[in-house]
Amino acid sequence: QVQLDESGGGLVQAGDSLRLSCVASGLTFSSYCMLWFRQAPGKERVFVAHIWRSGGSTYYADSVKGRSTISRDNTRNTAYLQMNSLKPEDTAVYYCAAARYCGSYSSSGMNYWGKGTLVTVSS
């Protein structure tokens, strides 16, 4: 059974940093691209960041580019999202996802999802 477990969310102030983690089990982690999405209250789930299987290539949504870093440790089956200079508009539930096909940044292209971790940024 595949499981993705996110952690690291919480309540922070604008300008603070957070590191989200996503621990995967039940799959060959290094065979999957890993992505982060987020869903703000009342809005659709949107792409945030993507990292290739080996970790050698990353891609970011414009909304977080320059403030966030996605990384992975294939020895620990874990993906990370470091977020800096957080803004109130970053408030959302953050989801990690695993994709066997690495060419998609769409929710519909993901094979597995975590349950999410809530990030709340106060002004």
N, C-alpha and C positions, 0 to 999 in steps of 0.2 A: 504494500500500500504506500503510495507516494504521499509525502507530507512536506509542506513548506511552512515553517514557523517563523514569523516575523517578531521582532522585539526591538526595543529602543525608543519607542515613541513616548510622548509625554507632553507636559505643559511647559513651554518656555517663553521667554520674552523676545521681542523683535531684536535681531542682531545676534542672538545666541546661535549655538551649533548643536547638532545632534548627529549621532551615527546610528543608523538602522541596520539591523542584522537579519538575515534570512537563512535559517539552517534547513537544509534539505535532507530527506531520507527516503529510501525506497526507490531511488533512481540512480543511474550512473551520472553523477553530477557533471562531470567534465564533458559529457555528450550534449549538454543543453546550454543554449544561451540563456542568460538570466536577465530579467527586466524588472524594473520598478514602475508601477503605475500609482496614481493617486485619485481619490474621489472626494471632492469637496461637498459639503452639505448641499443637497438639491441640484447637484451637477453630475454630469457623466464621468465615468472613469476615464482618465487620460494618461497617456504615456509620459514617463519622466526620464528614464535612463535605460540603457541597454549595454550589455557587455558580452563579448564573444566568448566562445567556449574556453579558449585558452587564456582569456583576459587581455589579449593583445590589442583589442579594438573596442572602443566605447563610443557611445552616441547619446546626446542629451536633447531634451526638449529645450526650446529657446527660453522658456520660463525659468529654468534652473541652471542653464549653461553658465559656467564661470563661478557658480556658487556651490556646485555639488560635484561629488566624485563617486562614481560607481567602481567597485572593485570586487574581487572574489579570491577565495582561497580554496583551491580544489582539494587540498589535503584535509580540509576541515568541512568540506561540503557546505560552504557558507558564502553568501553574497552580502555585500555591504553597500550602504548608501550614506556617504558623509555629506551632510548639508550644513552649509555655513551661511552667515548673514541672513538668517531666517526672517521672513516677512509674514505679516498676518495673512496674506493671500496664499501662503504655503499651508495653511491649516487644512487638513484633509486626513482621511484614512489612507495609509500607504500600504500597497500590496506588492508582494514580490510574485513573480511568475516565471515559469520555466518553459522554454520553447525549443522543440526539437529542430524546427526550421528557423534559421536565424535571420531570415530576410523580412520578418514582419515586426512592426511596432504596434500592431492593432490588437485589441483585446481578444478578438476572435481567433487570432493566430496562436494563442497560448495553449499549451497542453495541460499545465497545472497551475493552480493558484494557492496562495496562502490566504489566511483569514483576515489579515490586515492588522496594522498597528496605528493608533490614532496619534497624530501630531497636531497640537494646538499651539498657535503662536499668538501671544497677546501683544497689543501695541503699547 
